[in-house]
């Protein structure tokens, strides 16, 4: 498999996807990666609060379509 970015960019899209999958698997398999990808307690608390808020009032947020439209208008 290619090891230099220039070589990787010469691969077909399907080959680059396979390369990216292999790279991600190698990162995920390292014990240290678990620590790097782990949520802090603060972040977990914030996400739990957001999830709880959404469950209480599912209509309080924006639809994905509305979000995409707002993002595209900013460009």
C-alpha positions in Angstrom: 0.0 0.0 0.0 1.1 3.5 -0.7 2.8 5.4 2.1 3.3 8.9 0.8 0.4 11.3 0.3 1.3 11.9 -3.3 1.1 8.2 -4.0 -2.2 7.9 -2.1 -3.8 10.7 -4.1 -2.9 8.8 -7.3 -5.1 5.9 -6.3 -8.6 5.5 -7.5 -11.4 6.6 -5.2 -12.3 3.0 -4.2 -8.6 2.3 -3.4 -8.4 5.5 -1.3 -11.5 4.5 0.6 -9.9 1.1 1.3 -6.7 2.9 2.4 -8.6 5.2 4.7 -10.5 2.3 6.2 -7.3 0.5 6.9 -5.8 3.6 8.4 -8.8 4.2 10.7 -8.7 0.5 11.8 -5.1 0.9 12.7 -5.8 4.0 14.8 -8.9 2.4 16.5 -6.9 -0.7 17.3 -4.4 1.1 19.4 -5.1 1.2 23.1 -4.1 4.9 23.3 -6.7 5.8 20.7 -9.5 4.8 23.1 -8.2 7.4 25.6 -7.9 10.0 22.9 -11.4 9.4 21.6 -13.1 9.1 25.0 -15.5 11.9 26.0 -14.6 14.0 29.0 -17.2 14.0 31.8 -18.0 17.6 31.0 -18.7 16.8 27.3 -20.7 13.7 28.3 -22.8 15.8 30.7 -23.5 18.5 28.0 -24.5 15.8 25.5 -26.8 14.1 28.1 -28.4 17.5 28.9 -29.0 18.2 25.2 -30.5 14.7 24.7 -32.7 15.1 27.7 -33.9 18.5 26.4 -34.6 17.0 22.9 -36.6 14.1 24.5 -38.7 16.6 26.5 -39.6 18.7 23.5 -38.7 17.1 20.2 -40.0 20.1 18.2 -37.7 22.6 19.9 -34.8 22.0 17.5 -34.4 22.5 13.8 -34.9 20.0 11.0 -31.8 18.8 9.1 -33.2 20.5 6.0 -33.5 23.9 7.9 -29.9 23.5 9.2 -28.6 22.8 5.7 -30.4 25.8 4.3 -29.0 28.1 7.0 -25.5 26.9 6.4 -25.8 27.3 2.6 -27.1 30.8 3.0 -23.9 31.8 5.0 -21.6 30.7 2.1 
